[in-house]
Amino acid sequence: MKKNEKAVAVEALKAAIAAQRGAVVAEYRGLKVLEITALRKKLRAIDAEIRVVKNTLILRAAEGTPFGELSPHFTGPTALAFAHGDPVAMAKVM
């Protein structure tokens, strides 16, 4: 990933953090492609999303935000689910 691509990715993550009403940090190891695709589809239906992110990028994006308190959890294969609607519905799907 080039430097300018990283900057764009960090800004997109900052926007997602600012717009979220609830979030879940999860390790996605062991999920098959079909399973994560089905999860994405279910989350989209309830106005939520899941993103697989590089830890270095989410650490930069979370810096200086309340989301930064989650930084110890950004290790290994990390997926972030953001609720734009009902956070309880997102938690149930997750």
Secondary structure, DSSP 8 states (H G I E B T S, - for coil): --HHHHHHHHHHHHHHHHH-SEEEEEE-TT--HHHHHHHHHHHHHTTEEEEEE-HHHHHHHHTTSGGGGGGGG--SSEEEEEESS-HHHHHHH-
